Amino acid sequence: MSAIGTVLVTGGTGQTGRVVTDLLRRRGVDVVVASRNHPTEPPPSGVRHVRFDWADEATHDAALRGVSSLYLLPPPLDTDPVKVVEGFLSRARDAGVRRVVLLNSTAFPLAAAGLHAVRLTVQQMPEWSVLLASGFMQNFLGVHPTAIGVRERHEIVAAAGDGRMGWIDAADVAAVAAELLTRSDHDSREHVLTGPEALSYIDMADTIAAEWGLPVRYRPVSSVERTVQLVDAGVPQPFVAALVGADVLTASGAEARVTSEVSRVVGRDATSFAEFVRRHRPRASTTPRG
Ligand SMILES: NC(=O)c1ccc[n+]([C@@H]2O[C@H](COP(=O)([O-])OP(=O)(O)OC[C@H]3O[C@@H](n4cnc5c(N)ncnc54)[C@H](OP(=O)(O)O)[C@@H]3O)[C@@H](O)[C@H]2O)c1
């Protein structure tokens, strides 16, 4: 066991949690990965999985046993997570947890007060960090509605006008989290995390077109039109609200900022979007048809 003690990684099988776990292991830190489903790969030495469900309090105490720090992903798709997170952190304090690093977003809809309020909830812990992350570049990969639009229809549809956002690689968010979970000179505060440049969807479509060889275009729509599209596509309501809310903030210019927080905390540059899409070039089956 390291001097840091054991870290519980909630959402430990997700995009950021997997990288946080990997980086902690490389530092010799013991990790407990918490999620409802067992990881697809057997955990490496020093990592164990615990079944954890935000909706099932009976799983909470067992997850916290022997833990000293916590990577906290609030319950996904819950627009008012304060009560459940408060209860969990109270148990965490009783179990001896000192440090919590919360993943939050810069672009939650202003109407979803609970998503913002959870930032205050973690401040009751002896040591805390709040990561206010910009939009993840990973939204252009996998099963995210944006990624499906790019792959299947070669278009990015959004209600963001020509607004810009400081898109970030989720792996950079995870690198900041791993650093803050392990550093000895901890300073409890919020960190606004962005990539190295503020990009519009026009810029991103051009980059994807150049790097992936796909004729991708950006099609701006109204927020009402985008809401209807996402609902028709079967996207769950809270996720629709989050996506459209982020677009509206982007269109307003509120997301156009860029910070140097990743390089300040981790000591290397944040990944650019061009580098990201180069690294995640799709396989041949997604090249243009016809
Ligand atoms: N995408 C963006 O642009 C963006 C930007 C800024 C911030 N964020 C924030 O990032 C967070 C998502 O992080 P991520 O991308 O690392 O995760 P992710 O890839 O979406 O994975 C979600 C993780 O949470 C677990 N999980 C889901 N439901 C759960 C439940 N009821 N109880 C316990 N665990 C549960 C999942 O495992 P199981 O399903 O097995 O439980 C999985 O490990 C969200 O809070 C979002 O607000 C996203």
The ligand as a Tripos MOL2 file, in Angstrom:
@<TRIPOS>MOLECULE
LIG
   48    52     1     0     0
SMALL
NO_CHARGES

@<TRIPOS>ATOM
      1 N1        -19.2010   14.4030  -22.0940 N.am      1 LIG1
      2 C1        -18.8480   15.6620  -21.8310 C.2       1 LIG1
      3 O1        -18.6900   16.5080  -22.7270 O.2       1 LIG1
      4 C2        -18.6250   16.0740  -20.3970 C.ar      1 LIG1
      5 C3        -18.0080   17.3060  -20.1460 C.ar      1 LIG1
      6 C4        -17.7840   17.7000  -18.8020 C.ar      1 LIG1
      7 C5        -18.1890   16.8440  -17.7650 C.ar      1 LIG1
      8 N2        -18.8090   15.6580  -18.0670 N.ar      1 LIG1
      9 C6        -19.2520   14.8150  -16.9500 C.3       1 LIG1
     10 O2        -18.5600   13.5860  -17.0320 O.3       1 LIG1
     11 C7        -19.3400   12.6170  -16.3230 C.3       1 LIG1
     12 C8        -19.2080   11.2970  -17.0690 C.3       1 LIG1
     13 O3        -17.8740   10.8770  -16.8750 O.3       1 LIG1
     14 P1        -17.2150    9.7570  -17.7730 P.3       1 LIG1
     15 O4        -17.3550   10.1970  -19.2130 O.co2     1 LIG1
     16 O5        -15.8850    9.4620  -17.2230 O.co2     1 LIG1
     17 O6        -18.1660    8.5090  -17.4900 O.3       1 LIG1
     18 P2        -18.8570    7.5410  -18.5280 P.3       1 LIG1
     19 O7        -17.8630    7.0680  -19.5470 O.co2     1 LIG1
     20 O8        -20.1400    8.1540  -18.9680 O.co2     1 LIG1
     21 O9        -19.1810    6.2910  -17.5850 O.3       1 LIG1
     22 C9        -20.1070    6.3630  -16.5260 C.3       1 LIG1
     23 C10       -19.5750    5.5380  -15.3660 C.3       1 LIG1
     24 O10       -20.5080    5.6260  -14.2810 O.3       1 LIG1
     25 C11       -20.9710    4.3110  -13.9440 C.3       1 LIG1
     26 N3        -22.3770    4.4200  -13.5700 N.ar      1 LIG1
     27 C12       -23.4260    4.6860  -14.3850 C.ar      1 LIG1
     28 N4        -24.5670    4.7040  -13.6670 N.ar      1 LIG1
     29 C13       -24.2260    4.4280  -12.3800 C.ar      1 LIG1
     30 C14       -24.9530    4.2870  -11.1740 C.ar      1 LIG1
     31 N5        -26.3030    4.4090  -11.1280 N.pl3     1 LIG1
     32 N6        -24.2870    4.0040  -10.0330 N.ar      1 LIG1
     33 C15       -22.9430    3.8500  -10.0460 C.ar      1 LIG1
     34 N7        -22.1830    3.9730  -11.1550 N.ar      1 LIG1
     35 C16       -22.8260    4.2480  -12.3140 C.ar      1 LIG1
     36 C17       -20.7250    3.4840  -15.2030 C.3       1 LIG1
     37 O11       -20.5910    2.1070  -14.9290 O.3       1 LIG1
     38 P3        -21.9050    1.1440  -14.7870 P.3       1 LIG1
     39 O12       -22.8200    1.5110  -15.9210 O.co2     1 LIG1
     40 O13       -21.3600   -0.2390  -14.8460 O.co2     1 LIG1
     41 O14       -22.4770    1.4650  -13.4480 O.co2     1 LIG1
     42 C18       -19.4080    4.0640  -15.6840 C.3       1 LIG1
     43 O15       -18.3360    3.5380  -14.9360 O.3       1 LIG1
     44 C19       -20.7460   13.1560  -16.2040 C.3       1 LIG1
     45 O16       -20.9650   13.5060  -14.8380 O.3       1 LIG1
     46 C20       -20.7170   14.4250  -17.0560 C.3       1 LIG1
     47 O17       -21.5280   15.4170  -16.5200 O.3       1 LIG1
     48 C21       -19.0110   15.2390  -19.3420 C.ar      1 LIG1
@<TRIPOS>BOND
     1     1     2 1
     2     2     3 2
     3     2     4 1
     4     4     5 ar
     5     4    48 ar
     6     5     6 ar
     7     6     7 ar
     8     7     8 ar
     9     8     9 1
    10     8    48 ar
    11     9    10 1
    12     9    46 1
    13    10    11 1
    14    11    12 1
    15    11    44 1
    16    12    13 1
    17    13    14 1
    18    14    15 2
    19    14    16 1
    20    14    17 1
    21    17    18 1
    22    18    19 2
    23    18    20 1
    24    18    21 1
    25    21    22 1
    26    22    23 1
    27    23    24 1
    28    23    42 1
    29    24    25 1
    30    25    26 1
    31    25    36 1
    32    26    27 ar
    33    26    35 ar
    34    27    28 ar
    35    28    29 ar
    36    29    30 ar
    37    29    35 ar
    38    30    31 1
    39    30    32 ar
    40    32    33 ar
    41    33    34 ar
    42    34    35 ar
    43    36    37 1
    44    36    42 1
    45    37    38 1
    46    38    39 2
    47    38    40 1
    48    38    41 1
    49    42    43 1
    50    44    45 1
    51    44    46 1
    52    46    47 1
@<TRIPOS>SUBSTRUCTURE
     1 LIG1         1 GROUP 0 **** ****
